[in-house]
Amino acid sequence: MRELIGFVGTVLYIAIFARVILSWIPVSRDNPLVQMVFLVTEPILGPIRRVLPSTGYIDLSPMIALILILIVQSILLQLV
């Protein structure tokens, strides 16, 4: 169970990091890899974006999501 929690946390962490990198690169959203990254990350980033106040051009939701993933992963690992 610990390995599964670690694996899921790592996959989410990498997906969010990939989404940040993709936001800096002019890549078509029709690309299957880009669509997969958005499909995995939007359920996490969308609700965070709705709660955070607008900061202009800087999107802080990936940073908040990464912190939350680390906290939830740590709590789950302690419970197991």
BALOBA-1460 file (C-alpha; in Angstrom, 3 decimals):
// residues 80
<rec num="1" residu="m" x="0.000" y="0.000" z="0.000"/>
<rec num="2" residu="r" x="2.863" y="2.369" z="0.762"/>
<rec num="3" residu="e" x="4.250" y="1.829" z="-2.741"/>
<rec num="4" residu="l" x="0.881" y="2.641" z="-4.313"/>
<rec num="5" residu="i" x="0.548" y="5.867" z="-2.321"/>
<rec num="6" residu="g" x="4.088" y="6.838" z="-3.267"/>
<rec num="7" residu="f" x="3.502" y="5.983" z="-6.927"/>
<rec num="8" residu="v" x="0.259" y="7.967" z="-7.191"/>
<rec num="9" residu="g" x="1.821" y="10.950" z="-5.435"/>
<rec num="10" residu="t" x="4.817" y="10.853" z="-7.748"/>
<rec num="11" residu="v" x="2.663" y="10.574" z="-10.883"/>
<rec num="12" residu="l" x="0.544" y="13.550" z="-9.798"/>
<rec num="13" residu="y" x="3.651" y="15.555" z="-8.908"/>
<rec num="14" residu="i" x="5.208" y="14.856" z="-12.323"/>
<rec num="15" residu="a" x="1.939" y="15.584" z="-14.163"/>
<rec num="16" residu="i" x="1.563" y="18.968" z="-12.467"/>
<rec num="17" residu="f" x="5.204" y="19.803" z="-13.127"/>
<rec num="18" residu="a" x="4.718" y="18.790" z="-16.794"/>
<rec num="19" residu="r" x="1.660" y="21.036" z="-17.001"/>
<rec num="20" residu="v" x="3.697" y="23.981" z="-15.734"/>
<rec num="21" residu="i" x="6.412" y="23.298" z="-18.313"/>
<rec num="22" residu="l" x="3.799" y="22.900" z="-21.076"/>
<rec num="23" residu="s" x="2.345" y="26.300" z="-20.178"/>
<rec num="24" residu="w" x="5.695" y="27.873" z="-21.082"/>
<rec num="25" residu="i" x="6.007" y="26.077" z="-24.434"/>
<rec num="26" residu="p" x="3.760" y="26.786" z="-27.420"/>
<rec num="27" residu="v" x="2.297" y="23.282" z="-27.809"/>
<rec num="28" residu="s" x="-1.031" y="22.441" z="-29.410"/>
<rec num="29" residu="r" x="-3.700" y="21.267" z="-26.968"/>
<rec num="30" residu="d" x="-4.684" y="18.700" z="-29.588"/>
<rec num="31" residu="n" x="-1.524" y="16.737" z="-28.806"/>
<rec num="32" residu="p" x="-2.525" y="13.461" z="-27.045"/>
<rec num="33" residu="l" x="0.214" y="13.851" z="-24.420"/>
<rec num="34" residu="v" x="-0.933" y="17.389" z="-23.599"/>
<rec num="35" residu="q" x="-4.540" y="16.204" z="-23.390"/>
<rec num="36" residu="m" x="-3.535" y="13.420" z="-20.979"/>
<rec num="37" residu="v" x="-1.641" y="15.861" z="-18.745"/>
<rec num="38" residu="f" x="-4.636" y="18.230" z="-18.689"/>
<rec num="39" residu="l" x="-7.024" y="15.337" z="-18.009"/>
<rec num="40" residu="v" x="-4.984" y="14.253" z="-14.977"/>
<rec num="41" residu="t" x="-4.237" y="17.694" z="-13.550"/>
<rec num="42" residu="e" x="-7.389" y="19.737" z="-14.149"/>
<rec num="43" residu="p" x="-9.474" y="17.959" z="-11.451"/>
<rec num="44" residu="i" x="-6.788" y="19.036" z="-8.970"/>
<rec num="45" residu="l" x="-5.899" y="22.487" z="-10.280"/>
<rec num="46" residu="g" x="-9.416" y="23.654" z="-11.237"/>
<rec num="47" residu="p" x="-10.891" y="23.730" z="-7.717"/>
<rec num="48" residu="i" x="-7.734" y="25.332" z="-6.331"/>
<rec num="49" residu="r" x="-7.923" y="28.071" z="-8.996"/>
<rec num="50" residu="r" x="-11.543" y="28.812" z="-8.091"/>
<rec num="51" residu="v" x="-10.613" y="29.295" z="-4.415"/>
<rec num="52" residu="l" x="-7.439" y="31.350" z="-4.913"/>
<rec num="53" residu="p" x="-7.782" y="35.086" z="-5.501"/>
<rec num="54" residu="s" x="-6.708" y="36.328" z="-8.930"/>
<rec num="55" residu="t" x="-3.021" y="37.232" z="-9.076"/>
<rec num="56" residu="g" x="-2.886" y="38.459" z="-12.650"/>
<rec num="57" residu="y" x="-0.570" y="36.489" z="-14.912"/>
<rec num="58" residu="i" x="0.866" y="34.246" z="-12.197"/>
<rec num="59" residu="d" x="-1.016" y="31.002" z="-11.557"/>
<rec num="60" residu="l" x="-0.186" y="29.790" z="-8.056"/>
<rec num="61" residu="s" x="-2.487" y="26.768" z="-8.212"/>
<rec num="62" residu="p" x="0.264" y="24.303" z="-9.286"/>
<rec num="63" residu="m" x="2.412" y="25.295" z="-6.312"/>
<rec num="64" residu="i" x="-0.528" y="24.932" z="-3.910"/>
<rec num="65" residu="a" x="-1.439" y="21.577" z="-5.502"/>
<rec num="66" residu="l" x="2.104" y="20.254" z="-5.104"/>
<rec num="67" residu="i" x="2.147" y="21.253" z="-1.446"/>
<rec num="68" residu="l" x="-1.266" y="19.644" z="-0.872"/>
<rec num="69" residu="i" x="-0.182" y="16.446" z="-2.615"/>
<rec num="70" residu="l" x="2.886" y="16.211" z="-0.400"/>
<rec num="71" residu="i" x="0.793" y="16.815" z="2.740"/>
<rec num="72" residu="v" x="-1.894" y="14.277" z="1.792"/>
<rec num="73" residu="q" x="0.723" y="11.737" z="0.765"/>
<rec num="74" residu="s" x="2.535" y="12.182" z="4.082"/>
<rec num="75" residu="i" x="-0.686" y="11.803" z="6.077"/>
<rec num="76" residu="l" x="-1.698" y="8.683" z="4.145"/>
<rec num="77" residu="l" x="1.720" y="7.115" z="4.603"/>
<rec num="78" residu="q" x="1.537" y="7.714" z="8.355"/>
<rec num="79" residu="l" x="-1.913" y="6.124" z="8.528"/>
<rec num="80" residu="v" x="-0.773" y="3.024" z="6.675"/>
